[in-house]
Amino acid sequence: MRYQTKEEIQSSIHQKRKELFQVANSYGVGSQETLQCSEELDVLIMMYQRLKKTELENYSEMGE
């Protein structure tokens, strides 16, 4: 899936967190299913952080 905005990524992070809690409750925190979901959440969080960093860099450049 391709994300266009921070809000879309934030929404996906929120949904993936909910899914992670459900999977962990169903399969256990050490299960392969939980690990996979956690890794997917990590990717979303990293995407969000990269986007925020780019925005901050662009904002800083505008002030120069």
C-alpha positions as CSV (number, residue, x, y, z in Angstrom):
1,M,0.0,0.0,0.0
2,R,1.2,3.5,-0.8
3,Y,0.7,6.3,1.7
4,Q,0.2,9.9,0.7
5,T,-0.1,11.7,4.0
6,K,1.0,11.5,7.6
7,E,-2.6,11.1,8.5
8,E,-2.9,8.0,6.4
9,I,0.2,6.5,8.0
10,Q,-1.1,7.5,11.5
11,S,-4.4,5.8,10.8
12,S,-2.6,2.6,9.6
13,I,-0.4,2.7,12.7
14,H,-3.4,2.9,14.9
15,Q,-5.1,0.0,13.1
16,K,-2.0,-2.1,13.2
17,R,-1.5,-1.5,16.9
18,K,-5.1,-2.7,17.6
19,E,-4.4,-5.8,15.4
20,L,-1.2,-6.5,17.3
21,F,-2.9,-6.5,20.6
22,Q,-5.6,-8.8,19.2
23,V,-3.0,-11.2,17.7
24,A,-0.9,-11.2,20.9
25,N,-4.0,-12.0,23.0
26,S,-5.0,-14.8,20.6
27,Y,-1.6,-16.4,19.8
28,G,0.7,-15.2,22.6
29,V,3.3,-12.6,22.6
30,G,6.0,-14.9,21.4
31,S,4.1,-16.4,18.4
32,Q,5.2,-16.0,14.8
33,E,1.9,-14.3,14.1
34,T,2.6,-11.6,16.7
35,L,6.2,-11.2,15.5
36,Q,5.0,-10.6,11.9
37,C,2.4,-8.1,13.0
38,S,4.9,-6.3,15.2
39,E,7.4,-6.1,12.2
40,E,4.6,-4.6,10.0
41,L,3.9,-2.0,12.7
42,D,7.7,-1.2,12.9
43,V,7.7,-0.5,9.1
44,L,4.8,1.8,9.4
45,I,6.4,3.7,12.3
46,M,9.6,4.0,10.4
47,M,7.7,5.4,7.4
48,Y,6.1,8.0,9.6
49,Q,9.4,9.0,11.2
50,R,11.0,9.4,7.8
51,L,8.2,11.6,6.6
52,K,8.4,13.7,9.7
53,K,12.1,14.1,9.3
54,T,11.7,15.1,5.7
55,E,9.1,17.7,6.6
56,L,11.3,19.1,9.3
57,E,14.3,19.3,6.9
58,N,12.1,21.0,4.3
59,Y,10.8,23.5,6.9
60,S,14.4,24.2,8.1
61,E,15.5,24.9,4.5
62,M,12.6,27.4,4.0
63,G,13.9,29.4,7.0
64,E,17.4,29.7,5.6
